[in-house]
């Protein structure tokens, strides 16, 4: 179990305790839990310096009626340098935290540190070849960081322009991001994760500026604010209303219960649920045999706090594994 030096606010304390409990129950979650625990202060600090954004009610209504998420296409006040710095900091967290957690949770996964406490890149590569996934991700994060810093090529200029990655995410263009990553021999999934997390502070502040916009008529499987695919479904309250939750900006919106979020399929014969014994009342997967996609379902009386969303996603990692075994995918690339 991780130790914490400073007393945090009650909400953060509850969140960190939840992480500790998850790792105690499932030691294999040590690495992703360590990343989130280490990243949380950086994400919260960044959020304090974000310039707010809002739209007037009429402009917001017109965009939603035309099927456009509210933040898409707007001249958003993104501090590019600060967001880039946060991205690089997140890279270093993966480089340094993941191997240490692997070392702590699996004694056979020793890690030799170079000077100044930095992971030894040759040792990381050696461990990755031996099946150490944490070392593999640490090495991949280092490659991504160097590409952004301009340390991966002969010119000294950045090989990776983060603006193109952020633009691809804003458009939901996963294929473009994947092509860029592949051309530079970078880990596309890790790049997406890091870029998405670097945008979260800004997206969440901007979402707060739009919290009074009426989203009741939005019936699409993408976030009405930032355009991201939903992280999970909540079945809320006594009425059991289905609400989709965005893992990037935290938005919540209504969606029909008997409809696939990914392909809009409404054929109930092709829609199903997967549950695990003992968790039926809390967690499940909604699956669609038309597109072979799935989405996690969490039953909750109150909406999950925004900062808690990735923790709930982590708590249900075993459902992702079950879905993969049955050849369902979480979200088809767009």
ABEGO torsion letter per residue (X at the ends): XBBBABBBBAAAAAAAAAAAAAAAABAAAAAAAAAAAAAAAAAAAAAAABBBBBBBAAAAAAAAAAGBBAABGBBBBBBAAAAAAAAAAAAAAAAAAAAAAAAAABAABBBBBBBGGBBBAAAAAAAAAAGBAAAAAAAAAAAAAAAAAGAABAAGBBABBAAAAAAAAAAGBAAAAAAAAAAAGBBAAAAAAAAAAAAAAAAAAAAAAAAABBAAABABABBAAAGBBBABBBBBEAAGBBBBBBAAAGBBBBBBABBBAAAGBABAAABBBBBBBGAAAABBBBBBAAAGBBBBBBBBABBBBAAAAAAAAAAAAAAAAAAAAAGBBABBBX
